[in-house]
Every structure is written in C-alpha cells, then in structure tokens.
Amino acid sequence: MAKTPVWQRKEGKSPSGGLNAKGRRSAGVGAPVTEDKPKGKRKKRKGSFCARMKGMRKRQKPSNNTGKDRLSLSLKKWNCHDQGGRFQQLD
C-alpha cells in the first residue's frame, strides 16, 4: 500500500496554516501565494477561494470552529474576513 504524499500528512503542514517547505516541495508548488492586494487572475482566484470557504464555514460544526482548525487558519492566511456573515477578500 502506497503512502499518501507528504503535503497530505501532518508532517507537511504548517502549524500556522498552509504547507511548510517540505509539503510545498511534495506538492510541486514553489513559494506560497499570499499577496495582500493581488491583481488580475490572482485577484479572481483569491475572491473565488474566499467565496468557496464561506460555504465550508456554514457546514462546519460550531464545536469545530475554534479558530485553530485548518479552515480558520487558511482563511486567515488568505486574508479573507467575515463581513456581515459573508467572507470577502480585503482590497
């Protein structure tokens, strides 16, 4: 039985959210893309991510919403903020 890739295991994940260097190398990704004010396609990608994660937040159990879960960490890392019950990117 083959092992799962490093980026899917705990050893490839960063405690502050996202992947660490070993995880990024395993996934074939270079430097992380966490720009505060992206432009063009990156801006659309970031907005799309924030919108998708809004739906994930609704499906999450309140007991799992501790602020230290993977979803909260990713939203914080991508700079998505809850504004009136709706996650949006900050420009």
C-alpha positions, 0 to 999 in steps of 0.5 A: 500500500502506497503512502499518501504524499507528504503535503497530505500528512501532518508532517507537511503542514504548517502549524500556522496554516498552509504547507511548510517547505517540505509539503510545498516541495511534495506538492510541486508548488514553489513559494506560497501565494499570499499577496495582500492586494493581488491583481488580475487572475490572482485577484479572481482566484483569491475572491473565488477561494474566499467565496468557496470557504464561506460555504465550508464555514456554514457546514462546519460544526460550531464545536469545530470552529475554534479558530485553530482548525485548518479552515480558520487558519487558511482563511486567515492566511488568505486574508479573507474576513467575515463581513456581515456573515459573508467572507470577502477578500480585503482590497 
